[in-house]
């Protein structure tokens, strides 16, 4: 028994002498606590949102933002924003919403324990702002006596589906879709329209239209004139923003003769059967005289000092082109016959150009000018024999165009009176002045007993396009903008003219064609362009 009490005493003693130090427990990490902010700045495609991480859960918050969707309780598997890390308040910007749609949204926060979500809020995106469509009109083409083509491009639908589109036309400006029109499908993009039921020799106005729930919008307006079963060809050029591009317009539809890499212009056009010939010049690095047949180009001269071609005439199998070749010092008046060169000079008059060629039977007539460096003469040659048309007054003269009717030779041009030039027409060498003020004549055409001359007459800085019939002038423009009539052609009882009109503010020229005084624009005025010659067949 004594032993037993001794053991108890020893146990009590040891227990009283020991000291216990308990190990503290490791803290437990939990997901963050986050609340969702109210939705503001709601539009048809976006809104402002955000959240507030009120507790990190004992670990770093590595991601936070908002998530949303069209169903309740969105998660980070849906649309999300990423708005930094850590605790506190943050802002979120959401985008890509569909107009007039109900969305659900929650804030979220992520740490090593997982992702937690704030309270859910809902909102509806606002409706889209609707507007009229925007569109452009395709320039009319393939014009006949009763038909034409056009079309347009719908650039934007205004936020509502395009239900109808096409072109409308009228004999008055600003045609509307409730009048004559085509219906060419729906939706955005480019479409083509076929116009029919037109009246020959009539000017029409056309523009594209497109309709959505807001209304009907229209593209830019063009005008065109139907023909009488004949084809009207105009030669000239249009700048592409960098260089002049030689062109032929057939019934208002342009065909480019050059690629726009260098300045090239077509100065004259001649139709022989089904073949289309054009003469002009251009290219790089030197200016070369050129002949085109059905769009295929031939350089008539490749001398480095340059050459020009201004007129073409086809007689049977022979092709004549008038112009000049520079020999390094002077411009030598030159006629190419099937590519073979003939030079034209007159006594001490050694520099100049041939502006026009006309073939009557076996006789070849060319008109131009020659200078001795002091005086310039207007001259016409028949089979190489010159006839001086001008008197060589101060300022000189020029023969621009030659036309032969029977045994009569007509030449149009100008002669200086010492102060300014006067438009002239010569018949068999006898001159008639067409104006008493500053003027020029560029083209002559004889139909029966009527003599037509195209040119311009200047009042101050403004040039007015003119047609003189038997010496009586008619203005083709209003005298407000600078215009010129470069070429005239008579077909039946119709008078066709090619030339240009200048924009008063930009100075850019628009290529023009007139039929019996009614004008048609061949270009839209965006770039400088002129019509130099007209031929009707």
C-alpha positions as CSV (number, residue, x, y, z in Angstrom):
1,X,0.0,0.0,0.0
2,X,2.9,2.3,0.9
3,X,4.4,1.7,-2.5
4,X,1.1,2.6,-4.2
5,X,0.9,6.1,-2.5
6,X,4.5,6.7,-3.4
7,X,3.8,6.3,-7.1
8,X,0.9,8.7,-6.8
9,X,3.0,11.3,-5.1
10,X,5.7,11.0,-7.7
11,X,3.2,11.4,-10.5
12,X,1.7,14.5,-8.9
13,X,5.2,16.0,-8.5
14,X,6.1,15.5,-12.2
15,X,2.8,16.8,-13.3
16,X,3.2,20.0,-11.4
17,X,6.7,20.6,-12.8
18,X,5.8,20.2,-16.6
19,X,4.7,23.3,-19.0
20,X,2.4,22.7,-22.0
21,X,2.8,25.0,-25.3
22,X,-0.2,24.1,-27.7
23,X,0.4,24.5,-31.5
24,X,-2.1,27.0,-33.1
25,X,-4.4,25.7,-35.8
26,X,-3.7,26.8,-39.6
27,X,-6.3,29.5,-40.9
28,X,-8.9,28.2,-43.5
29,X,-9.0,29.9,-47.0
30,X,-12.5,30.6,-48.4
31,X,-13.8,32.0,-51.7
32,X,-14.0,35.9,-51.8
33,X,-17.1,37.8,-51.0
34,X,-18.3,40.2,-53.8
35,X,-21.3,42.3,-54.4
36,X,-22.7,43.5,-57.8
37,X,-23.0,47.2,-58.6
38,X,-26.0,48.7,-60.3
39,X,-26.1,48.9,-64.1
40,X,-25.8,52.3,-65.7
41,X,-25.2,53.9,-69.1
42,X,-27.3,51.3,-70.9
43,X,-27.2,51.6,-74.7
44,X,-28.3,49.3,-77.5
45,X,-25.0,47.5,-77.5
46,X,-23.3,48.2,-74.2
47,X,-23.6,49.3,-70.5
48,X,-21.5,50.2,-67.4
49,X,-21.4,47.8,-64.4
50,X,-18.9,46.6,-61.7
51,X,-18.6,45.1,-58.3
52,X,-17.0,45.4,-54.8
53,X,-14.8,42.7,-53.3
54,X,-15.6,43.0,-49.6
55,X,-13.5,40.0,-48.4
56,X,-10.6,38.3,-50.1
57,X,-11.4,35.0,-48.2
58,X,-7.9,34.9,-46.8
59,X,-6.1,34.6,-50.1
60,X,-5.1,36.9,-53.0
61,X,-8.0,37.7,-55.4
62,X,-6.4,36.9,-58.7
63,X,-9.3,37.9,-61.0
64,X,-12.5,39.9,-60.8
65,X,-15.1,41.4,-63.1
66,X,-18.6,40.8,-64.2
67,X,-20.3,38.0,-66.2
68,X,-23.5,38.2,-68.1
69,X,-25.9,36.3,-70.4
70,X,-29.5,36.0,-71.6
71,X,-30.2,33.3,-68.9
72,X,-30.3,33.7,-65.1
73,X,-27.2,33.0,-62.9
74,X,-24.5,33.7,-65.5
75,X,-21.0,32.4,-64.7
76,X,-17.5,33.0,-66.0
77,X,-18.3,30.4,-68.7
78,X,-20.5,33.1,-70.2
79,X,-19.5,36.6,-71.4
80,X,-17.0,38.2,-68.9
81,X,-14.9,41.3,-68.3
82,X,-11.5,41.2,-66.6
83,X,-11.1,44.1,-64.2
84,X,-7.8,43.6,-62.3
85,X,-7.4,41.9,-58.9
86,X,-7.5,42.4,-55.2
87,X,-10.2,43.8,-53.0
88,X,-12.3,46.9,-53.2
89,X,-14.6,48.5,-55.7
90,X,-14.0,48.2,-59.5
91,X,-15.8,49.3,-62.7
92,X,-16.6,47.1,-65.7
93,X,-17.6,48.1,-69.3
94,X,-19.6,45.6,-71.2
95,X,-20.2,45.6,-75.0
96,X,-21.4,43.5,-77.9
97,X,-25.0,43.5,-76.7
98,X,-28.0,42.9,-78.9
99,X,-30.5,45.8,-79.0
100,X,-33.8,45.4,-77.0
101,X,-32.6,42.2,-75.2
102,X,-33.0,41.2,-71.5
103,X,-29.7,40.3,-69.8
104,X,-28.7,38.9,-66.4
105,X,-25.4,40.0,-64.8
106,X,-23.3,39.2,-61.7
107,X,-20.0,40.3,-60.3
108,X,-17.4,37.6,-59.8
109,X,-14.1,37.3,-57.8
110,X,-11.6,34.4,-57.9
111,X,-8.9,33.3,-55.4
112,X,-7.2,30.0,-54.7
113,X,-10.3,28.6,-53.1
114,X,-12.5,29.2,-56.1
115,X,-14.8,31.7,-57.7
116,X,-17.7,33.4,-56.0
117,X,-20.5,35.6,-57.4
118,X,-22.3,38.6,-56.3
119,X,-26.0,39.3,-56.3
120,X,-27.7,39.1,-59.7
121,X,-29.1,42.1,-61.5
122,X,-31.0,42.2,-64.8
123,X,-31.4,44.9,-67.4
124,X,-32.7,45.4,-71.0
125,X,-30.5,46.9,-73.7
126,X,-32.0,49.9,-75.5
127,X,-33.4,49.6,-79.0
128,X,-31.2,50.4,-82.0
129,X,-31.4,53.9,-83.5
130,X,-32.9,53.5,-86.9
131,X,-32.2,55.7,-90.0
132,X,-32.7,55.7,-93.7
133,X,-30.3,53.6,-95.8
134,X,-27.3,55.1,-97.5
135,X,-26.5,54.2,-101.1
136,X,-24.9,55.2,-104.4
137,X,-26.1,55.0,-108.0
138,X,-24.2,53.2,-110.7
139,X,-23.6,55.3,-113.8
140,X,-25.9,54.5,-116.7
141,X,-24.5,52.3,-119.5
142,X,-25.5,50.3,-122.5
143,X,-27.8,53.1,-123.6
144,X,-29.9,52.4,-126.7
145,X,-33.0,54.1,-128.1
146,X,-35.3,52.4,-125.6
147,X,-33.1,50.7,-122.9
148,X,-30.2,51.4,-120.5
149,X,-28.6,49.7,-117.5
150,X,-27.8,51.2,-114.1
151,X,-28.0,49.9,-110.5
152,X,-26.6,50.9,-107.1
153,X,-24.7,49.9,-104.0
154,X,-26.5,49.9,-100.6
155,X,-23.7,51.0,-98.2
156,X,-25.7,50.8,-94.9
157,X,-29.2,49.6,-94.1
158,X,-29.8,52.2,-91.4
159,X,-30.3,49.5,-88.7
160,X,-33.4,48.0,-90.4
161,X,-33.7,45.4,-93.1
162,X,-33.8,46.7,-96.7
163,X,-37.1,45.4,-98.1
164,X,-36.9,46.9,-101.6
165,X,-34.3,48.3,-103.8
166,X,-33.8,49.3,-107.5
167,X,-33.5,52.4,-109.7
168,X,-36.1,55.0,-110.6
169,X,-36.1,57.3,-113.6
170,X,-37.9,60.3,-115.1
171,X,-37.6,63.0,-117.8
172,X,-37.4,65.4,-114.8
173,X,-34.7,65.7,-112.1
174,X,-35.1,63.9,-108.8
175,X,-37.1,60.8,-109.9
176,X,-38.9,58.9,-107.1
177,X,-39.7,55.2,-106.5
178,X,-43.4,55.7,-106.8
179,X,-42.8,56.5,-110.5
180,X,-41.0,54.5,-113.1
181,X,-38.7,52.1,-111.3
182,X,-37.2,48.6,-111.1
183,X,-37.3,46.2,-108.2
184,X,-34.0,44.4,-107.7
185,X,-34.2,42.3,-104.6
186,X,-33.5,43.3,-101.0
187,X,-30.6,43.6,-98.5
188,X,-27.4,45.5,-98.7
189,X,-24.6,45.3,-101.4
190,X,-24.4,46.0,-105.1
191,X,-27.2,45.3,-107.6
192,X,-27.8,45.8,-111.3
193,X,-30.9,47.2,-112.9
194,X,-32.2,46.9,-116.5
195,X,-34.2,50.0,-117.6
196,X,-36.7,49.6,-120.5
197,X,-39.6,51.3,-122.1
198,X,-37.6,54.5,-122.8
199,X,-38.3,56.9,-125.7
200,X,-35.6,57.6,-128.2
201,X,-33.7,60.9,-128.3
202,X,-34.9,61.7,-124.8
203,X,-32.9,62.8,-121.7
204,X,-33.6,60.8,-118.6
205,X,-32.6,61.3,-114.9
206,X,-32.0,58.1,-112.9
207,X,-31.0,57.3,-109.3
208,X,-31.0,54.2,-107.1
209,X,-33.4,53.8,-104.2
210,X,-33.6,51.6,-101.1
211,X,-36.5,51.2,-98.6
212,X,-36.4,50.1,-95.0
213,X,-38.9,50.5,-92.1
214,X,-37.9,54.2,-91.7
215,X,-38.6,55.1,-95.4
216,X,-37.0,55.3,-98.8
217,X,-33.6,56.9,-99.5
218,X,-32.0,57.7,-102.9
219,X,-28.5,57.7,-104.3
220,X,-26.8,60.3,-106.4
221,X,-28.4,61.3,-109.7
222,X,-27.2,60.7,-113.3
223,X,-28.7,61.8,-116.6
224,X,-28.4,60.2,-120.0
225,X,-29.9,60.6,-123.4
226,X,-31.3,57.7,-125.4
227,X,-30.1,57.5,-129.0
228,X,-31.9,57.0,-132.3
229,X,-30.4,53.7,-133.1
230,X,-27.1,55.4,-133.9
231,X,-23.9,55.1,-131.9
232,X,-22.1,58.2,-130.6
233,X,-18.4,58.0,-130.0
234,X,-16.5,60.6,-128.1
235,X,-12.7,60.6,-127.6
236,X,-10.8,62.3,-124.8
237,X,-9.3,61.7,-121.4
238,X,-10.1,61.6,-117.7
239,X,-7.7,62.0,-114.9
240,X,-7.6,59.1,-112.4
241,X,-6.2,61.2,-109.6
242,X,-2.6,60.7,-110.7
243,X,-2.5,60.6,-114.5
244,X,-4.6,61.3,-117.6
245,X,-6.3,58.1,-119.0
246,X,-7.1,58.1,-122.7
247,X,-10.8,57.1,-123.2
248,X,-13.5,56.4,-125.8
249,X,-17.1,56.9,-124.7
250,X,-19.6,55.0,-126.8
251,X,-23.1,56.1,-126.0
252,X,-21.8,57.5,-122.8
253,X,-20.1,54.3,-121.7
254,X,-16.3,54.7,-121.2
255,X,-13.6,52.4,-122.4
256,X,-10.0,53.1,-121.3
257,X,-7.3,53.1,-123.9
258,X,-4.4,53.4,-121.4
259,X,-3.7,52.0,-118.0
260,X,-3.2,55.2,-116.1
261,X,0.5,54.7,-115.3
262,X,1.4,57.8,-117.5
263,X,-0.4,60.8,-119.0
264,X,-2.2,59.7,-122.2
265,X,-5.0,61.4,-124.1
266,X,-7.1,60.5,-127.1
267,X,-7.4,63.5,-129.5
268,X,-9.5,62.1,-132.3
269,X,-11.9,59.2,-133.1
270,X,-12.9,57.7,-136.5
271,X,-15.2,54.8,-137.2
272,X,-14.7,52.6,-140.2
273,X,-17.2,49.8,-140.5
274,X,-17.0,48.0,-137.2
275,X,-13.5,49.3,-136.4
276,X,-12.9,52.1,-133.9
277,X,-9.7,54.1,-134.5
278,X,-8.3,56.8,-132.2
279,X,-5.3,59.0,-132.4
280,X,-3.5,60.6,-129.4
281,X,-0.3,60.7,-127.5
282,X,1.3,60.0,-124.1
283,X,3.3,57.5,-122.2
284,X,6.5,57.6,-120.3
285,X,9.2,58.5,-120.0
286,X,8.6,60.2,-123.4
287,X,5.5,61.5,-125.1
288,X,4.8,59.3,-128.1
289,X,2.3,59.7,-131.0
290,X,-0.2,56.8,-130.8
291,X,-2.8,55.1,-132.9
292,X,-5.4,52.7,-131.4
293,X,-7.5,50.3,-133.5
294,X,-10.2,48.6,-131.4
295,X,-8.3,49.4,-128.3
296,X,-5.0,48.0,-129.5
297,X,-2.2,50.6,-129.2
298,X,0.6,51.3,-131.7
299,X,3.3,53.9,-131.1
300,X,3.8,55.8,-134.4
301,X,7.1,57.2,-133.3
302,X,9.5,56.3,-130.4
303,X,12.0,59.1,-130.7
304,X,13.2,60.3,-127.3
305,X,12.5,63.9,-128.1
306,X,8.8,63.1,-128.4
307,X,5.9,63.2,-130.9
308,X,2.1,63.9,-131.0
309,X,-0.9,62.7,-132.9
310,X,-4.0,64.9,-133.2
311,X,-6.2,63.5,-136.0
312,X,-7.0,60.2,-137.7
313,X,-8.8,59.5,-141.0
314,X,-9.4,56.1,-142.6
315,X,-10.0,55.7,-146.3
316,X,-10.4,52.2,-147.6
317,X,-7.4,50.2,-146.3
318,X,-5.3,53.3,-145.6
319,X,-5.0,54.9,-142.2
320,X,-3.8,58.5,-142.0
321,X,-2.7,60.2,-138.8
322,X,-1.6,63.9,-138.5
323,X,0.6,65.4,-135.8
324,X,4.3,66.1,-135.4
325,X,7.7,64.6,-134.5
326,X,10.2,66.6,-132.5
327,X,13.7,66.3,-134.0
328,X,15.4,67.5,-130.9
329,X,15.1,71.2,-131.9
330,X,11.8,71.7,-133.7
331,X,8.4,70.1,-134.0
332,X,8.2,68.8,-137.6
333,X,4.6,68.6,-139.0
334,X,4.1,65.0,-139.8
335,X,1.6,62.8,-141.6
336,X,1.7,59.0,-141.1
337,X,0.1,56.9,-143.8
338,X,-0.1,53.3,-142.6
339,X,2.8,54.2,-140.3
340,X,5.0,55.7,-143.0
341,X,6.2,59.3,-142.2
342,X,5.8,62.3,-144.5
343,X,7.1,65.7,-143.2
344,X,5.5,69.1,-144.1
345,X,7.4,72.4,-144.1
346,X,7.1,75.6,-146.1
347,X,10.1,77.8,-147.0
348,X,11.8,79.2,-143.8
349,X,8.8,78.0,-141.7
350,X,10.2,74.9,-140.1
351,X,8.4,74.2,-136.8
352,X,4.8,73.5,-136.2
353,X,2.2,70.7,-136.3
354,X,-0.5,69.1,-138.4
355,X,-3.9,69.3,-136.5
356,X,-6.3,67.7,-139.0
357,X,-6.4,65.2,-141.9
358,X,-9.2,64.7,-144.4
359,X,-9.2,62.3,-147.5
360,X,-11.4,63.0,-150.5
361,X,-11.0,60.4,-153.2
362,X,-7.3,60.3,-154.0
363,X,-6.6,63.7,-152.5
364,X,-5.2,64.1,-149.0
365,X,-5.7,67.4,-147.1
366,X,-3.9,68.3,-143.9
367,X,-4.3,71.5,-141.9
368,X,-2.0,73.0,-139.3
369,X,0.5,75.7,-138.5
370,X,4.1,76.6,-139.2
371,X,6.4,79.1,-137.6
372,X,9.8,80.7,-138.3
373,X,10.1,81.6,-134.6
374,X,8.6,85.0,-135.1
375,X,5.4,84.6,-137.1
376,X,3.0,81.6,-137.3
377,X,1.0,80.8,-140.4
378,X,-2.2,78.8,-140.7
379,X,-1.7,76.5,-143.6
380,X,-3.6,73.8,-145.5
381,X,-1.8,71.3,-147.7
382,X,-3.4,69.3,-150.6
383,X,-1.2,66.3,-151.5
384,X,1.7,68.1,-150.0
385,X,1.2,71.5,-151.7
386,X,0.7,74.3,-149.1
387,X,-1.9,77.2,-149.2
388,X,-1.2,79.9,-146.6
389,X,-4.5,80.9,-145.0
390,X,-3.4,83.7,-142.6
391,X,-1.5,86.9,-143.2
392,X,1.1,86.2,-140.5
393,X,0.0,89.1,-138.3
394,X,1.4,89.5,-134.8
395,X,0.5,86.6,-132.6
396,X,0.1,84.2,-135.6
397,X,-2.7,81.9,-136.7
398,X,-3.6,78.3,-136.6
399,X,-5.6,75.9,-138.8
400,X,-7.4,73.5,-136.5
401,X,-9.7,71.4,-138.7
402,X,-10.2,70.7,-142.4
403,X,-13.3,69.4,-144.2
404,X,-13.8,68.8,-147.9
405,X,-17.3,69.0,-149.5
406,X,-17.2,68.4,-153.3
407,X,-14.6,70.8,-154.7
408,X,-14.8,73.2,-151.7
409,X,-12.2,73.0,-148.9
410,X,-13.2,74.4,-145.5
411,X,-10.8,75.1,-142.7
412,X,-11.6,76.2,-139.1
413,X,-9.1,78.0,-136.9
414,X,-8.1,81.4,-135.6
415,X,-6.0,84.4,-136.5
416,X,-4.6,87.0,-134.1
417,X,-5.5,90.7,-134.6
418,X,-2.5,91.7,-132.5
419,X,-4.6,91.8,-129.3
420,X,-6.5,88.6,-129.2
421,X,-7.4,85.7,-131.5
422,X,-10.5,85.7,-133.7
423,X,-12.3,82.5,-134.7
424,X,-12.2,82.0,-138.5
425,X,-13.5,79.7,-141.1
426,X,-11.8,79.6,-144.5
427,X,-13.6,78.4,-147.7
428,X,-11.1,77.8,-150.5
429,X,-8.7,80.2,-148.8
430,X,-11.2,83.1,-148.2
431,X,-11.6,83.9,-144.5
432,X,-14.8,84.7,-142.6
433,X,-14.6,86.0,-139.0
434,X,-17.0,84.2,-136.7
435,X,-16.7,86.7,-133.8
436,X,-15.6,90.2,-133.0
437,X,-14.2,89.3,-129.6
438,X,-11.6,86.8,-128.3
439,X,-12.6,83.5,-129.8
440,X,-11.2,80.2,-131.3
441,X,-12.6,77.6,-133.7
442,X,-11.6,74.0,-133.3
443,X,-13.7,71.9,-135.7
444,X,-15.6,72.3,-139.0
445,X,-18.3,70.0,-140.6
446,X,-20.3,70.6,-143.7
447,X,-23.7,69.1,-144.3
448,X,-25.3,70.0,-147.6
449,X,-25.1,73.8,-147.9
450,X,-24.7,74.3,-144.1
451,X,-21.3,74.9,-142.5
452,X,-21.0,74.2,-138.8
453,X,-18.0,75.3,-136.7
454,X,-17.4,74.4,-133.0
455,X,-15.3,76.5,-130.7
456,X,-15.5,79.0,-127.9
457,X,-15.9,82.8,-127.4
458,X,-14.4,84.6,-124.4
459,X,-15.9,87.3,-122.3
460,X,-13.3,88.2,-119.8
461,X,-11.9,85.1,-118.1
462,X,-15.0,82.9,-119.1
463,X,-15.0,80.9,-122.3
464,X,-18.4,80.0,-123.7
465,X,-18.8,76.9,-125.9
466,X,-20.2,78.0,-129.3
467,X,-21.6,76.5,-132.4
468,X,-21.6,78.7,-135.5
469,X,-24.0,77.6,-138.3
470,X,-23.3,79.5,-141.5
471,X,-21.6,82.2,-139.4
472,X,-24.4,82.6,-136.8
473,X,-23.3,81.7,-133.3
474,X,-25.3,79.8,-130.7
475,X,-24.0,79.4,-127.1
476,X,-24.0,75.9,-125.6
477,X,-23.4,77.1,-122.1
478,X,-24.6,79.9,-119.8
479,X,-21.4,81.9,-119.7
480,X,-21.0,81.3,-115.9
481,X,-18.5,78.5,-116.1
482,X,-15.7,78.0,-118.6
483,X,-16.8,75.7,-121.4
484,X,-15.4,74.7,-124.8
485,X,-16.8,73.0,-127.9
486,X,-13.9,70.9,-129.3
487,X,-15.6,68.9,-132.1
488,X,-18.8,68.9,-134.2
489,X,-20.4,66.2,-136.2
490,X,-23.7,66.3,-138.2
491,X,-25.8,63.1,-138.5
492,X,-29.0,63.6,-140.4
493,X,-30.6,66.7,-138.8
494,X,-28.9,66.2,-135.5
495,X,-25.9,68.3,-134.4
496,X,-23.5,66.5,-132.0
497,X,-20.7,68.3,-130.1
498,X,-18.0,67.2,-127.7
499,X,-16.1,69.4,-125.3
500,X,-16.0,70.2,-121.6
501,X,-17.4,72.4,-118.8
502,X,-15.2,73.6,-115.9
503,X,-16.3,73.7,-112.2
504,X,-16.2,77.3,-111.1
505,X,-14.8,76.5,-107.6
506,X,-12.3,73.7,-108.3
507,X,-11.4,74.3,-112.0
508,X,-11.9,70.6,-112.7
509,X,-13.3,70.0,-116.2
510,X,-16.2,67.6,-116.9
511,X,-16.3,65.9,-120.3
512,X,-19.5,66.8,-122.1
513,X,-21.5,65.8,-125.2
514,X,-24.3,67.9,-126.7
515,X,-27.0,66.8,-129.0
516,X,-29.0,69.6,-130.6
517,X,-27.9,71.8,-127.7
518,X,-28.9,69.4,-124.9
519,X,-25.9,68.5,-122.8
520,X,-24.9,65.1,-121.3
521,X,-22.1,64.7,-118.8
522,X,-19.7,61.9,-119.7
523,X,-17.9,62.1,-116.3
524,X,-19.0,63.0,-112.8
525,X,-16.6,65.9,-112.2
526,X,-14.6,64.1,-109.5
527,X,-11.5,64.3,-111.8
528,X,-10.5,66.5,-114.6
529,X,-11.8,65.3,-118.0
530,X,-12.5,66.6,-121.5
531,X,-14.1,65.4,-124.7
532,X,-11.9,66.2,-127.7
533,X,-13.7,64.6,-130.7
534,X,-17.1,63.2,-131.6
535,X,-18.0,60.7,-134.4
536,X,-21.6,59.4,-135.0
537,X,-22.4,56.2,-137.0
